[in-house]
Amino acid sequence: MNDIPDELAGRWHSGVVLKRDVFSTIERGRFRGEDGEVEAVLRRLDEVPWWSRLLAQELFRRERRALAIAGPLGLAPLLLYAGRRALVRGWIHGVPLHIAKPYGDAAYFRSAKAALRALHRAGIAHNDLAKEQNWLYARDGGYGRAYLTDFQLAATFRRRGALFRLARYEDLRHLLKHKRRYAPDALTAAERRVLGRKSFITRAWMATGKKIYYAMTRGLNFTDREGRGLRVVRDAPAIVTRLRTHPQVRDVAVVSYPDRRAGTGLYAFVEGSANERELEVFLAGNKPEHLQVVDTLPRNAQGDVRNEILELVAMNQLDLIDPLLKTEAERAIVGRIVSERRNLRDRFAF
C-alpha cells in the first residue's frame, strides 16, 4: 500500500492503522488543512479489491453525506476532506464503547440518547449502531460523553416517512441494548418496552437475511465484529490453549490488531517466566505476529484480564490508555508492558 494516497500528497502524515477490510483502510494520523495541521482519521479506498469497489464507493458516499451534516452538530467527527478515494474526518479523543465499558454510567447514556435525537432531527439514520465500536466514549469535564462514528451505512432522509421512522426506531433500540448491558438500572419503563418490541423488518431479517449474511461472511472470513476473520476465532484460541500447557506460563491473552501489510495481526501477551524465543518454537507453525512475555497481565477487580488495554497496546494507541487506568498499580503494570511492546511497525507521536 502507498504510504499516502496520491490526492493527499503533502497533506497527510500517516500514523497507525485502525482497521482494514475489503471496503477501506482506516488510519489515524495528521491532516494539513487551511487552519494548520490537526489530528485526523483517513478512510482510503485506493487498494480495495476490484470485486468490492462499487459497494465501497457507495459506503464512502453515504459517510460523506452524513458527516457533512452530523459533524457540525457536535455529535460526530467533522468532515475535513472528501475526494474521489479518500475521506478525512476529525479525530475525537475517545475510545469505543467495548473498550470503555462504562458500567453504571447513566450520564454517558443520557449523552448518547441526546446525540441520537439530534442526529434524527437532522434527518439521518445511522443504521449500524448495534456495533459497540461505532459509539465513542470521551471524557468531557470528568463525565463520559457520547459521539457517533463510522457512517458508512447511514441514510439521509428529506421526509420523515415510514422508512425513516423505522430506521430511527432501530437506532434507538440498538442504543438501549448497550444501555441494558452497561447500565441496566438506568433503563426507564418506556425504554424496556422498546427493547421488548423488535420491528417487523428486524424479525424478518433475523429469520432470513441474517442467516444468509452469516453464510456469506463466513465464506469471506468475516467472522467477528471487526471483520478480522478466522485468525481471531480459530487461530487465537488455539495459540492460547497451546501456550497454557507450557510449564513456565501462568496465563495468556491474545488480541488482534490491524496490520498495514498482513491485514490482521495477532499479538500474544504471556504472563510467566518463559523465554520468548522458546515459546515461538513451542508454538511451531501457528505463531502470532508478536509475542511478549510480561511479569503480570493487567486485570480488573474481578481478576479478569483487561483485554481492552492490551488491544490499545497492540495498536499503538497509547494516548488512549491512561484514562482507562484506575490505580497507580495498574499504571505501573501497563507502563512496563508499553515500554517493552513488540509492535513498532505502526508508530506515531500523537
N, C-alpha and C positions, 0 to 999 in steps of 0.2 A: 504494500500500500504506500502511496506517496505520503510524505510527511505532511504536506499541506495541499488542499485542493487548489487547482490552478486559479480559480476565480477569487481565492482569498490570499493569494501570494502577497507577502508583505504586510498582511493584516492579521494573520492568525499565528499564534505560538502554541503548538501542541503541548499538552500536559499528559494526563493519564486517560486511558480508555475506561469508560464507564460501562459500556455494553456493546456487544456485536451480535447481529443476527442477519438473516437474509434480506432484511428490509433497510438496514442502515448500520452505520457505526457511529456511536456517540462518544465524544471526547470532552474532557474538561481542559480548559486552557485559558489563554488571554486573547482578547479581540481588540484591535485598534479601531475605534470609531471617531466620529467628529469631535467628541469631548475627551479624547485620550484613550488610554488602554484600560480595559476593565476585565475582571474575571467573567468567564462565559462558558457556555456549553455549545458544542458544534454537533449537528446531525449531518452526516455526509453520505451521499449516495453514489460516489464516484466508483466504487468497486462492488456494488451489489451484483449478484448473479443475473444473467440475462433473463432467466425464467421468472424472476420476481420483480423485474424492473418496473413494469407497468403498475403493479399494486404498490410498490414502494413509492412511486411518484404520486399516486393518489393519496396515500397516507401522508406524504410530505405536504401536499396541497391542503389537506384538512388541518394539519397542525399550523401551517402558516396562517390560514384564515382565522382559526380560533385564537392563536396567540396575539394577533393584531388587535383583537377585541379584549381578551381576558387580561393581557399583560398590563395595560394602563389602569385596570381596575384594582391592581394591587393584590391579586389572588393567584397569580401565575407569573412565570418569568416574562420579562419584556422581550419582544422580538427586536433584535438588534440588526439582523441582516437576513435577507432571503433572496437567494439566487436560483440558478437552474438546478443545481445538485448539492447545494449547501445551505443550511439554515443555522443561524447563530442566535441563541437566546441567552438572556442574562442568567447569572449564577445566583442561586438562593442558598445561603449558608444554613442548610438544614440537612437532616438525614431522613431516609424513607421510613415509613411507619413501622415496617417489620424489623428495622434496626433500632428505632427509638423505643418501641414497646411501651407506650405511655399508660401503663396500668393505673387505673383510678384517676386519670387526669381528665376530669369532666370539662375543665376550661378549654382544653385542646379541642374537644368535640363540639363545644359551642362555637369555637372559631371555625371549625370545619363546616358546620352547618351554615354559618353565616356566609362563608366563602361560596358554598354551593348555591345558596339562594341568590347571591349576586351574579354568579355565572348564569343561572337560569333566567334571571331578569334581563340579562344581556342577550337572551335567545340562543344560548349554547348548551348543548347536552354533551357531557364528556364521553360517556358510553364505555369507559374502561376503568371504572372505579372499584371494581372487585379486587384489583391488584393493589396490595398494600404499598408497593413501591411507587405508585402514582400519587400517593399522599405524602407530602413532606412535613416534617416536624422541625420547626425553627424556634429558637429562643428569642423572645421579644419582651424585654422588661422583666425577665425572670419567669415568664409564663410561656407555655407552648402555644405556638401559632401555626395554623394550617395553611399550606399552599398546595396547589394542584400542579401537576406536571404531566408530560407525555400526552399530547393532544392528538395523536395520530388517528384515533377513531372518532374524534369529536365531530359533531354535526352542528351547523349553524342554521337557525330557523328564522324566516321572516315573519311567519304567522304562528301563533300558539295553538296549533291544531291538535288533533288526537294523537298524532305520532310524536309531537313534541311533549305532550303531557305524559305519554307512556315512557319516553326516554327519561324525562325528569323524575318520574316515579322510581325508575330502576336505579338512577344515580343515587337517589336518597336511600333506597333500600340497601344498596351496597355500602354506603357510609354507615348506616345503622348496624350492619353486620360487623363492621370493625368496632363500633362502639360497644356492641354486645360482648365482643371478645375482651376489650381492654377496660371498659368502664360500665359493666352491666348494671350496676346500682344506679347509674345516672339516666337510664332509659325511662322515658315517660310512658304512660299508658297508651297514648296515641302512637308512639314510636314502636311499641311492642305489637300493636295491631298491624302496622305497616310491615314489620318483619314476618308476620304470620300470613301475609297475602302476597303471593307471587302473581305477577301479571300473567295473562294467558299466553303471551309470547314467550315469557321465561319458561313456563311449564312446557310449551311445545318444543322450545329449544333443548331443554334438558332431556326430553323424551326422544328427540330425533337428531337434530343438528349437532348437539354436543357430542353424541356418540360418534357421528361421522367425523367431527373435528378432531376428536382424540385419536381416531384411527389414522387420519391423515397426518397429524403432527407426530405421532409415533413413527410413522414411516419417514418423516423428515428429521427425526431425532429431537423434536421439540417436546421434552417430557417434563420440564419443570417450569416454574413461574417466569423465569427469565429466558426460556428457550435454549438452555445450555445443554440439554440432551443427555445422552447415555453416560457421559463422563460423570455426571452428578448422581444419577440414580443407579448406576451399575458399578462404575469404577471406584468411586469414592467409598461406598460401604465395604467393598472388597479390600481396599487398602487399609481401612480402619480395622477390619477383622484380622487381617494378616499381622499388622503391627502389634496388636494387643496380645498376640501369642509370644512376642519376644520377651525374654525374662527381664530385660532392663527397661521395659516400657511400662509406665503406670497408666497412662491414658493417651488418647489420640483425638484430635479434631481435624477434619479435612474440610476445607472450604474451597469454593470456586471463585475465579476472578476472570474478567475479560482480558484476553491477551491479544496484543496487536498482531501477532503472527499466527499463533495457534488457534485463535478463536476463543476457546475456553481453556483455562489453565486450572490445575488443582494444586493446592498448597496444603501440605500436611504439617501441623504443629504437634510435636511429640513431647509429652511430659515424661521425663525419665533421665537416665544417665548413659544411654547408648551412644555409640559413635555414629554420626550421620552417614558416613560412607558405608559402614557395615549395614546400616538399615536399608540403604539403597540396594545393596547386593542381596539382602534378605528378602526384599520385595520382588526380586527377579524382574520379569517383564512388565509388571503392572506398577509403574512408578509415577508419582506426581511430578509436576514440573519443578516444584520446590519442596524441600523437607527441612524443617528447623527443629532441633531439639531444644526444649526450654525447661527451666527448673520447675516452673509452676504455670499452669494454664489459668487465665482469668475466669473466675466463677462468680455467680450471684449468691445471694444469701441462702438459697436452697441447695447450693453446691453444683448447680448445672453450669457447664462451660458456656461462656458468653461468646458464642459464635459470631454475633454481630460485630463485636470488637475485632475478632480475628479476620473477618471479611474486609473490614476497613484497612487493616494492616496489609493484607494480601493485595489490595487495590491501590495502596499508597495514598489513601485518602486520610492522611494523618491528622490534618487540621480539624477533622470532624469527630475525633475520638474523645478529646478531653471533656466536652460537655456530658458525655455518657458515663464518665467515671465518677464514682460516689465517694471514695475514700482515698487517703494517701497511700494506703497499702495497695489498692488497685492500681494507682498511678505508677507505683514502683514496679509492680509486676509487668504491666503493659509497657512501661518505659524500657525495661530490659529486652522485651520481645521486639519492640520497634527498633532499638539500636542495633539488633543483630538480624534484622529481617533479610530475607534472601531475594525477594523480587525487587531488583533495582533497575529493571528494564524501563518501566514507565515511571519516571520520577519528575516531579515538578515542584518548584519552590513557590507555594501559594502564600 
